[in-house]
Amino acid sequence: MSNTTERLKVEEYDDLVRDTKSLAVINTNLSAYNKAKERADAAQRERDELRNATREINNIKCEMHEIKDLLTQLVNKEN
């Protein structure tokens, strides 16, 4: 049994080949792969930025709640 993998061209698709061992279809267009990878990375960065902004907002809300509680305590002491 041979360990070499043969790839066959997929009809009507210039950038696709089929791995005869795993039967996977592989896109051989490196430029398209790199563009897709860049889009995925950019989308991940956007999700990370949104997640960080949400955390920051939640921290500010907690701090505002603490300030409100302290002000309420201060006003109640004066009465």
N, CA, C and O atoms as a GROMACS GRO file, in nm:
protein
  316
    1MET      N    1   0.085  -0.119   0.000
    1MET     CA    2   0.000   0.000   0.000
    1MET      C    3   0.088   0.124   0.000
    1MET      O    4   0.184   0.132   0.077
    2SER      N    5   0.059   0.219  -0.084
    2SER     CA    6   0.140   0.339  -0.101
    2SER      C    7   0.090   0.452  -0.012
    2SER      O    8  -0.030   0.466   0.010
    3ASN      N    9   0.184   0.533   0.041
    3ASN     CA   10   0.150   0.648   0.125
    3ASN      C   11   0.135   0.775   0.044
    3ASN      O   12   0.099   0.880   0.098
    4THR      N   13   0.162   0.768  -0.086
    4THR     CA   14   0.150   0.888  -0.168
    4THR      C   15   0.004   0.916  -0.198
    4THR      O   16  -0.076   0.825  -0.217
    5THR      N   17  -0.028   1.044  -0.201
    5THR     CA   18  -0.164   1.086  -0.228
    5THR      C   19  -0.170   1.143  -0.367
    5THR      O   20  -0.088   1.226  -0.405
    6GLU      N   21  -0.267   1.098  -0.442
    6GLU     CA   22  -0.286   1.149  -0.577
    6GLU      C   23  -0.400   1.249  -0.575
    6GLU      O   24  -0.497   1.232  -0.501
    7ARG      N   25  -0.388   1.350  -0.656
    7ARG     CA   26  -0.493   1.452  -0.666
    7ARG      C   27  -0.543   1.458  -0.810
    7ARG      O   28  -0.464   1.464  -0.904
    8LEU      N   29  -0.674   1.456  -0.823
    8LEU     CA   30  -0.736   1.461  -0.954
    8LEU      C   31  -0.809   1.593  -0.971
    8LEU      O   32  -0.875   1.640  -0.879
    9LYS      N   33  -0.797   1.651  -1.089
    9LYS     CA   34  -0.864   1.778  -1.117
    9LYS      C   35  -1.015   1.757  -1.118
    9LYS      O   36  -1.065   1.659  -1.174
   10VAL      N   37  -1.087   1.850  -1.056
   10VAL     CA   38  -1.234   1.847  -1.058
   10VAL      C   39  -1.278   1.913  -1.188
   10VAL      O   40  -1.238   2.025  -1.219
   11GLU      N   41  -1.362   1.842  -1.262
   11GLU     CA   42  -1.408   1.894  -1.392
   11GLU      C   43  -1.481   2.027  -1.374
   11GLU      O   44  -1.558   2.045  -1.280
   12GLU      N   45  -1.456   2.119  -1.465
   12GLU     CA   46  -1.521   2.250  -1.473
   12GLU      C   47  -1.478   2.348  -1.364
   12GLU      O   48  -1.534   2.458  -1.356
   13TYR      N   49  -1.381   2.311  -1.280
   13TYR     CA   50  -1.332   2.400  -1.174
   13TYR      C   51  -1.180   2.401  -1.178
   13TYR      O   52  -1.115   2.303  -1.142
   14ASP      N   53  -1.124   2.513  -1.223
   14ASP     CA   54  -0.980   2.521  -1.240
   14ASP      C   55  -0.902   2.510  -1.109
   14ASP      O   56  -0.791   2.457  -1.108
   15ASP      N   57  -0.959   2.559  -1.000
   15ASP     CA   58  -0.885   2.566  -0.874
   15ASP      C   59  -0.915   2.452  -0.778
   15ASP      O   60  -0.867   2.453  -0.664
   16LEU      N   61  -0.993   2.352  -0.820
   16LEU     CA   62  -1.029   2.244  -0.730
   16LEU      C   63  -0.968   2.111  -0.774
   16LEU      O   64  -0.966   2.078  -0.892
   17VAL      N   65  -0.919   2.036  -0.675
   17VAL     CA   66  -0.869   1.900  -0.698
   17VAL      C   67  -0.926   1.809  -0.592
   17VAL      O   68  -0.963   1.854  -0.483
   18ARG      N   69  -0.935   1.679  -0.623
   18ARG     CA   70  -0.984   1.582  -0.526
   18ARG      C   71  -0.868   1.495  -0.481
   18ARG      O   72  -0.795   1.438  -0.563
   19ASP      N   73  -0.851   1.484  -0.350
   19ASP     CA   74  -0.752   1.396  -0.291
   19ASP      C   75  -0.809   1.254  -0.300
   19ASP      O   76  -0.916   1.227  -0.244
   20THR      N   77  -0.738   1.166  -0.369
   20THR     CA   78  -0.793   1.031  -0.391
   20THR      C   79  -0.790   0.945  -0.266
   20THR      O   80  -0.861   0.844  -0.259
   21LYS      N   81  -0.710   0.981  -0.168
   21LYS     CA   82  -0.704   0.902  -0.044
   21LYS      C   83  -0.818   0.939   0.051
   21LYS      O   84  -0.890   0.852   0.100
   22SER      N   85  -0.835   1.069   0.077
   22SER     CA   86  -0.937   1.114   0.173
   22SER      C   87  -1.068   1.151   0.104
   22SER      O   88  -1.171   1.167   0.170
   23LEU      N   89  -1.065   1.164  -0.028
   23LEU     CA   90  -1.178   1.207  -0.111
   23LEU      C   91  -1.216   1.353  -0.086
   23LEU      O   92  -1.321   1.398  -0.132
   24ALA      N   93  -1.131   1.428  -0.016
   24ALA     CA   94  -1.156   1.570   0.009
   24ALA      C   95  -1.138   1.649  -0.119
   24ALA      O   96  -1.053   1.617  -0.203
   25VAL      N   97  -1.218   1.754  -0.133
   25VAL     CA   98  -1.201   1.848  -0.243
   25VAL      C   99  -1.118   1.963  -0.189
   25VAL      O  100  -1.151   2.021  -0.085
   26ILE      N  101  -1.010   1.997  -0.257
   26ILE     CA  102  -0.914   2.097  -0.210
   26ILE      C  103  -0.909   2.212  -0.309
   26ILE      O  104  -0.896   2.192  -0.429
   27ASN      N  105  -0.919   2.334  -0.255
   27ASN     CA  106  -0.904   2.454  -0.337
   27ASN      C  107  -0.756   2.487  -0.344
   27ASN      O  108  -0.692   2.508  -0.240
   28THR      N  109  -0.701   2.492  -0.462
   28THR     CA  110  -0.558   2.517  -0.478
   28THR      C  111  -0.526   2.663  -0.507
   28THR      O  112  -0.411   2.697  -0.533
   29ASN      N  113  -0.629   2.750  -0.503
   29ASN     CA  114  -0.610   2.891  -0.530
   29ASN      C  115  -0.560   2.959  -0.403
   29ASN      O  116  -0.639   2.994  -0.315
   30LEU      N  117  -0.430   2.977  -0.393
   30LEU     CA  118  -0.367   3.034  -0.273
   30LEU      C  119  -0.411   3.178  -0.249
   30LEU      O  120  -0.428   3.219  -0.134
   31SER      N  121  -0.431   3.254  -0.355
   31SER     CA  122  -0.475   3.393  -0.342
   31SER      C  123  -0.613   3.400  -0.278
   31SER      O  124  -0.636   3.481  -0.188
   32ALA      N  125  -0.706   3.316  -0.324
   32ALA     CA  126  -0.841   3.314  -0.267
   32ALA      C  127  -0.836   3.270  -0.121
   32ALA      O  128  -0.908   3.323  -0.037
   33TYR      N  129  -0.749   3.173  -0.091
   33TYR     CA  130  -0.734   3.127   0.048
   33TYR      C  131  -0.685   3.241   0.137
   33TYR      O  132  -0.738   3.263   0.246
   34ASN      N  133  -0.583   3.312   0.089
   34ASN     CA  134  -0.527   3.422   0.169
   34ASN      C  135  -0.630   3.533   0.192
   34ASN      O  136  -0.637   3.589   0.301
   35LYS      N  137  -0.709   3.564   0.090
   35LYS     CA  138  -0.814   3.665   0.105
   35LYS      C  139  -0.919   3.620   0.206
   35LYS      O  140  -0.963   3.699   0.289
   36ALA      N  141  -0.958   3.494   0.199
   36ALA     CA  142  -1.057   3.441   0.294
   36ALA      C  143  -1.001   3.443   0.435
   36ALA      O  144  -1.072   3.476   0.530
   37LYS      N  145  -0.874   3.410   0.449
   37LYS     CA  146  -0.809   3.411   0.580
   37LYS      C  147  -0.805   3.554   0.635
   37LYS      O  148  -0.830   3.576   0.753
   38GLU      N  149  -0.773   3.650   0.550
   38GLU     CA  150  -0.770   3.791   0.592
   38GLU      C  151  -0.910   3.837   0.637
   38GLU      O  152  -0.923   3.907   0.737
   39ARG      N  153  -1.013   3.798   0.561
   39ARG     CA  154  -1.150   3.834   0.600
   39ARG      C  155  -1.187   3.772   0.734
   39ARG      O  156  -1.249   3.837   0.818
   40ALA      N  157  -1.149   3.647   0.754
   40ALA     CA  158  -1.179   3.580   0.881
   40ALA      C  159  -1.105   3.647   0.996
   40ALA      O  160  -1.162   3.665   1.104
   41ASP      N  161  -0.980   3.682   0.974
   41ASP     CA  162  -0.902   3.750   1.078
   41ASP      C  163  -0.962   3.887   1.111
   41ASP      O  164  -0.970   3.925   1.228
   42ALA      N  165  -1.004   3.961   1.008
   42ALA     CA  166  -1.064   4.093   1.030
   42ALA      C  167  -1.196   4.078   1.107
   42ALA      O  168  -1.224   4.157   1.198
   43ALA      N  169  -1.275   3.979   1.072
   43ALA     CA  170  -1.401   3.956   1.144
   43ALA      C  171  -1.374   3.920   1.289
   43ALA      O  172  -1.447   3.965   1.378
   44GLN      N  173  -1.270   3.840   1.315
   44GLN     CA  174  -1.236   3.804   1.452
   44GLN      C  175  -1.191   3.927   1.531
   44GLN      O  176  -1.227   3.944   1.647
   45ARG      N  177  -1.112   4.013   1.466
   45ARG     CA  178  -1.068   4.136   1.533
   45ARG      C  179  -1.189   4.223   1.569
   45ARG      O  180  -1.195   4.280   1.678
   46GLU      N  181  -1.286   4.232   1.477
   46GLU     CA  182  -1.407   4.311   1.504
   46GLU      C  183  -1.485   4.253   1.622
   46GLU      O  184  -1.532   4.326   1.708
   47ARG      N  185  -1.497   4.120   1.624
   47ARG     CA  186  -1.568   4.055   1.737
   47ARG      C  187  -1.494   4.080   1.868
   47ARG      O  188  -1.557   4.105   1.971
   48ASP      N  189  -1.362   4.074   1.864
   48ASP     CA  190  -1.281   4.100   1.985
   48ASP      C  191  -1.299   4.244   2.032
   48ASP      O  192  -1.314   4.269   2.152
   49GLU      N  193  -1.299   4.338   1.938
   49GLU     CA  194  -1.317   4.480   1.974
   49GLU      C  195  -1.455   4.501   2.036
   49GLU      O  196  -1.468   4.573   2.136
   50LEU      N  197  -1.557   4.441   1.979
   50LEU     CA  198  -1.692   4.454   2.032
   50LEU      C  199  -1.701   4.393   2.172
   50LEU      O  200  -1.762   4.450   2.262
   51ARG      N  201  -1.640   4.276   2.190
   51ARG     CA  202  -1.639   4.210   2.320
   51ARG      C  203  -1.568   4.297   2.424
   51ARG      O  204  -1.615   4.310   2.537
   52ASN      N  205  -1.456   4.357   2.386
   52ASN     CA  206  -1.382   4.444   2.478
   52ASN      C  207  -1.461   4.569   2.512
   52ASN      O  208  -1.463   4.613   2.627
   53ALA      N  209  -1.527   4.626   2.412
   53ALA     CA  210  -1.609   4.746   2.437
   53ALA      C  211  -1.724   4.712   2.531
   53ALA      O  212  -1.757   4.790   2.620
   54THR      N  213  -1.785   4.596   2.511
   54THR     CA  214  -1.895   4.553   2.598
   54THR      C  215  -1.845   4.535   2.742
   54THR      O  216  -1.913   4.576   2.836
   55ARG      N  217  -1.729   4.476   2.758
   55ARG     CA  218  -1.671   4.460   2.893
   55ARG      C  219  -1.646   4.596   2.958
   55ARG      O  220  -1.676   4.617   3.076
   56GLU      N  221  -1.591   4.688   2.879
   56GLU     CA  222  -1.564   4.821   2.931
   56GLU      C  223  -1.693   4.891   2.976
   56GLU      O  224  -1.698   4.952   3.082
   57ILE      N  225  -1.795   4.880   2.894
   57ILE     CA  226  -1.925   4.940   2.928
   57ILE      C  227  -1.980   4.879   3.056
   57ILE      O  228  -2.028   4.950   3.144
   58ASN      N  229  -1.971   4.748   3.066
   58ASN     CA  230  -2.021   4.681   3.186
   58ASN      C  231  -1.942   4.723   3.310
   58ASN      O  232  -2.000   4.740   3.417
   59ASN      N  233  -1.812   4.740   3.297
   59ASN     CA  234  -1.730   4.788   3.410
   59ASN      C  235  -1.771   4.930   3.451
   59ASN      O  236  -1.782   4.960   3.570
   60ILE      N  237  -1.794   5.015   3.352
   60ILE     CA  238  -1.837   5.152   3.382
   60ILE      C  239  -1.973   5.152   3.450
   60ILE      O  240  -1.996   5.228   3.544
   61LYS      N  241  -2.064   5.066   3.404
   61LYS     CA  242  -2.195   5.056   3.468
   61LYS      C  243  -2.182   5.014   3.615
   61LYS      O  244  -2.250   5.068   3.701
   62CYS      N  245  -2.094   4.918   3.642
   62CYS     CA  246  -2.072   4.874   3.780
   62CYS      C  247  -2.017   4.988   3.865
   62CYS      O  248  -2.060   5.010   3.978
   63GLU      N  249  -1.920   5.061   3.808
   63GLU     CA  250  -1.862   5.173   3.882
   63GLU      C  251  -1.966   5.282   3.907
   63GLU      O  252  -1.968   5.340   4.015
   64MET      N  253  -2.051   5.310   3.810
   64MET     CA  254  -2.157   5.409   3.827
   64MET      C  255  -2.255   5.365   3.936
   64MET      O  256  -2.303   5.447   4.014
   65HIS      N  257  -2.285   5.236   3.939
   65HIS     CA  258  -2.374   5.183   4.042
   65HIS      C  259  -2.311   5.202   4.181
   65HIS      O  260  -2.380   5.239   4.276
   66GLU      N  261  -2.181   5.175   4.191
   66GLU     CA  262  -2.112   5.195   4.318
   66GLU      C  263  -2.114   5.342   4.360
   66GLU      O  264  -2.138   5.374   4.476
   67ILE      N  265  -2.089   5.431   4.265
   67ILE     CA  266  -2.092   5.575   4.294
   67ILE      C  267  -2.232   5.616   4.339
   67ILE      O  268  -2.246   5.692   4.435
   68LYS      N  269  -2.334   5.566   4.272
   68LYS     CA  270  -2.472   5.597   4.308
   68LYS      C  271  -2.501   5.550   4.452
   68LYS      O  272  -2.562   5.622   4.530
   69ASP      N  273  -2.457   5.429   4.484
   69ASP     CA  274  -2.478   5.378   4.619
   69ASP      C  275  -2.407   5.464   4.723
   69ASP      O  276  -2.463   5.493   4.829
   70LEU      N  277  -2.284   5.504   4.693
   70LEU     CA  278  -2.209   5.589   4.787
   70LEU      C  279  -2.278   5.724   4.805
   70LEU      O  280  -2.287   5.774   4.917
   71LEU      N  281  -2.326   5.783   4.697
   71LEU     CA  282  -2.397   5.911   4.706
   71LEU      C  283  -2.527   5.896   4.786
   71LEU      O  284  -2.562   5.983   4.865
   72THR      N  285  -2.596   5.786   4.764
   72THR     CA  286  -2.719   5.761   4.841
   72THR      C  287  -2.689   5.749   4.989
   72THR      O  288  -2.762   5.803   5.072
   73GLN      N  289  -2.581   5.679   5.023
   73GLN     CA  290  -2.541   5.664   5.164
   73GLN      C  291  -2.505   5.801   5.222
   73GLN      O  292  -2.542   5.832   5.336
   74LEU      N  293  -2.434   5.883   5.145
   74LEU     CA  294  -2.394   6.015   5.191
   74LEU      C  295  -2.516   6.105   5.215
   74LEU      O  296  -2.523   6.175   5.316
   75VAL      N  297  -2.609   6.102   5.124
   75VAL     CA  298  -2.732   6.183   5.140
   75VAL      C  299  -2.810   6.134   5.260
   75VAL      O  300  -2.862   6.216   5.336
   76ASN      N  301  -2.820   6.005   5.281
   76ASN     CA  302  -2.895   5.950   5.393
   76ASN      C  303  -2.829   5.984   5.527
   76ASN      O  304  -2.900   6.001   5.627
   77LYS      N  305  -2.697   5.995   5.532
   77LYS     CA  306  -2.627   6.033   5.655
   77LYS      C  307  -2.656   6.177   5.692
   77LYS      O  308  -2.665   6.210   5.810
   78GLU      N  309  -2.671   6.261   5.592
   78GLU     CA  310  -2.693   6.404   5.617
   78GLU      C  311  -2.836   6.431   5.664
   78GLU      O  312  -2.863   6.535   5.724
   79ASN      N  313  -2.926   6.338   5.639
   79ASN     CA  314  -3.068   6.357   5.678
   79ASN      C  315  -3.088   6.310   5.815
   79ASN      O  316  -3.200   6.317   5.867
   0.00000   0.00000   0.00000
